[in-house]
């Protein structure tokens, strides 16, 4: 995290993360770093991975890890079952033992209790049956992916905002888009190409999902800043748009992210690494929530085509680490 210093660093990291969105942001960084090291050592042919999976997961697809290829260490979740007769009472939950059944009337939930080390390998480190090639988005310059605008617009209106299309940026103070939390209106300029319009719509949807103030009876800017620092809010919204666009094959070079070392230091009471990590996880969760509701053709998520994760467990763990919070996502 500390090595993400410039806006270009951040853009590359978020673009990579959306291509491996089946993994957490932290795990995607671990994969990217380990794969680049393998490339520099001459063990893999390309500097960026394509698909990654565990040892047994590759076997389930008719492929095997080539002898001598080292896996990439990541963290996998360790969960346990808990039961309660009073789910609303946090103190009423008790852990079930292996094979133990809940008592009659008890509600059962799984919770994260820790993490364990495991390994994944890139497809270039394996051999065997060919993988099927899923459809990929193909775009012309300035073209928006089919269905992206409509899908984003539907999500904005379903969140309770009115979508306004304005003739130019002059109508909204020189901006490409504007979200007014007081009137619950999202305005988008229409005098740019389709791809730019879709990107702006994703940016404003990011604001709607992340930065809507809990109370709008005061100045909206001040209310929003009370929840998220203004500089961080703009980074988050632009990063959500970046991830949504990258998932559809849009060129990310036009996305402008402020210098990370500057905005990450601007949040009182937080270290830059804490700010970067929290921002990355908020952006990823929001972008994935948007992508899950879009019926569009997207780039792969890092899992090999045809992999059934639920059918197999990861490769053998190295060491279990107690989780500090059940909110950790892996």
N, C-alpha and C positions, 0 to 999 in steps of 0.2 A: 504493500500500500504506500509506504513512504517513498518508493521509487517513482510513483506517479506524480511528476513535477509539473509538466506542461499541459496545456489544453490538448495538444496532439497526443500525448501519452494517454490521457483520459479517453479521448475519442477512440484510439486503437483498442484500449482495454474494453470499453463498452461494446464496440463492434464485435470483438472476439467473444465477449460474454453472451451476446445474443445468438451467435452461431453455436454456442454450447450452453443454451439456456436450460437444458435439463439438469445442469449443475449449478451450484451456488456461485456467486461472483467470486468468492474466495477460492473455491475449488477450480474455477476456470482460470484464475491467475496461476495456481499451482500447476495446472496442466500446460498452460502456455509456456511457463518458465522451464518446466522439465523437458518439454518437447523441443524447445529452442536449444537447450543444452545437448540433447540427443542429436540434433541436426549439426551442431558445431563439432560434435565428436564423430560425425559421419555415420551414425546408426540409423538415421531416417533420411529420406530423399528430399523432403520439403521442410521449410522453417516453421510452417503452421500445420497443426493436425487437421484431420478430416472428420473421422469418427473415432470415438474412444469407448471402450467397454472393458469389463472385468474378464478374468481368465476363463471362467466357466460360461460367461455370456458369449464370448467369441466361440466357444465350443458348441453352444446351442445353435449357432448360425452356420455350423459346418466349417469353421475356421479354427486355426490353432496359433498360439504365440510361437514365433520363430525362436529356436534355441539361442540363448545368449542375449536376447532382448530384455532389458530391464523395464519394469513398469513405472508408471508415474504415481507417486504417493499422493493420495487425497484423503479427506476425512468423510467417513460414512456415519449415518445416524445409528444410535443404539436406542431402541424403544422398549417400553414395558407396558403391560396392561394394568389399569387401575379401575377399581369399582367403587360405587357409592349408591346409597339409597336416597341421598339428598344432594343431587348434583350441584345445586346452587350454593351449597356450603363447602367452601374450599377445604376445611379441615376434616371433612367426612370421607375423603377418598383414601383407599388403602390399596397397596400393590398386591396383585395376584401372583402367586408363584407359578412356575412352569407347569402347565397342564391343569392348574387350578381353575375351577369353574366359579362364576359369580353366584352369590346367593339369590334366591328368588326375589325379584323386584329391584335388583341392583342394575344400575347403568354402567356400562363398560366403555372406557376410552383408552386409546394408546397415547403415551406421552414420551417425549424425548428425555432420556436420562443421562445421556453421554454421547461421546463420539469415539470411533475407532479408526485406526489407520487401515487403509486398504489400497489396492493398486488397480490402475487401468492401463490399457495399451492402445496405441493408435492403430488404425487398420493397416498402415504401412509396416507395422511390426508383426503382422500376422500373415498367414498363408492359408489357402483353402478355397472353398466355393466362392464364386463371385457374388457381390451384393447387388440387389436390385437398385436401380437408380430412380429415386422419386422425382416427380415434376419439380422444376425450379422456375422461379419468376424470371421472365425475360423482358427487359424494358428498353425502350428507345429513349434518347436524351430528352428530358423534360416531361416524360410520360409518367403518370401515376399508375401504380399497380391496379389491376382490375378489381373493383369492389372496395378499395381502401377508403376512398372518400366517403362513400355511402355508409360503410361500416363504422367509421369514426364519427360521422355526423349522427348516426343512430344512437351511439353511446352518449354523446353530448346531450341530445334531447331526452334520452331515457334517464339521465342524471338530473333532469329538471331545468336545463338551460335552453334558452331560445337562441337559435343560430341565425346570425345576421350576415349577409353577404354585402360588402361595401365595394364601391367602384375602384377606390384607390386608397393608399395609405394615408392620404391627407384627411380622410374622413375619420380616422382613428388616431390622430396625433402623430403620424409618421411611422407607425408600427405596422408590422405584417399582420398581426392579430392582437386582439384585446379581450380579456375576460373581466367582466364587471360583476363582482360577487353581490353587489347591492341590488342591481336590476336582474341578475341571473341571465346575462346575455353574453354570448361569445360572438365576436365580430371577426370576419376574415376578409382580407383584401383579395379581389378577384382579377387584378391586372398583372398577374404573374402566371407562369406555366403551371400545369396540373400538379407536377411533382412538388413544387414549392407550396402550392395551396394545401396539399395533403400533409406536408411536413408541418406547416403552421397549425393546421387543425389538430395534429397529434400533440404539438407543443401546448396548445390551449387546453386540450383534454388532460394533459399532464397537470396543469395548474388546477383544473377542476377537481381532479382526484386527490391531489396532494396538498393543496394550499387554501381550500375554501375555509374561511374563518368560521368558528363555531357560532359567533354572533355577528350579525351584519347591521347592528343598530348604531355602529360607530364608523369612523373612517375606515374604509376597506383595506387600504394599504397598511395602516397601523395595525389593524386586526390581524392581517395575514402575517406581518412581521413579528407579531407577538408569538406566533406559532413556529414559524420558520424564518431564519434570517433571509433578508431580501436577496442577497447575492447567492445564497445557497438555493433559494427558490427558483431563480432563473436557470441556474446550472441543472437543477433537477428536471425542470420542464423541458429544457433543450435536450437533455440526455434521454428522457422518455421518448421524445420525437426521434432522436438518433437511433435508439434501439428498435422502435417500431419501423422506421424506414429501412434500417439494415436488415431486418427480418424479411423484408420484401425485395431485397436486392437494390435498394436505392443507394446512390453514391453518397458516402458519408463525408466526403472531403469538404462539402459546403457548410457543414455544421460548425458553428463557432462556439467553442467552450472557453470561458475565461481561464487565465493562467491558474492552474490548480494551487500552486504554492501561495497565491494571493487570496483566493476566495476561501481556501481551507483554513487560513489563519484569521479570517474575519469574524469567526463565530466565538463569542465570549465563553470562556469556561471549558472549551474543548480543544484538544490537541489536533493538529492537521490530520494525523492518521485516523483519529476517531471520527472526524468530520467526513473524510473520504470514505471510510468504511460504511458509516451510517447512510451517507448519500447514495452510495452504490447499491446497498440493499433496498433502500426505499425506491430507487429508480427501477431496479430489476423487478421487484414485486409489482409495481404499478404497470410497467411495460408488459409483463407477462399476463397480468389481468386483462389488459386491453387486447393483447394478441390472442388470448384464449377465446375471446368473443368475436373475432374477425374470421369470417368464412372466406379466406383468401389463400392463394398459393404462397407459401413462405419457404425460406431456406431451411435446411435441416437444423435440428436442435442438438447435434453432437452425438446422439445415439445412432448406432448402425440401423439402417432400414430393416424392419422385420423383427427387431429385438423386443422381447416381452420381458420387461424388467421384473414384473410381479412373479414370474415363474421361477426366478433364480435368485439366490442370495449372492452378495459380493464375495470376492475371493477372501481368503483367510485374513483375519485382523492381525495387526501388529501389536497395538496397545490401546487400551480403552482409557479415555479421558472423561472425567465427570463434567457434565454440562453445567454451566452456571445459570442458564436460563432456558426454559422450554421454548423460547422464541427463536433460538438458533436454527437457521435453515441451511441444509447441506445439499 
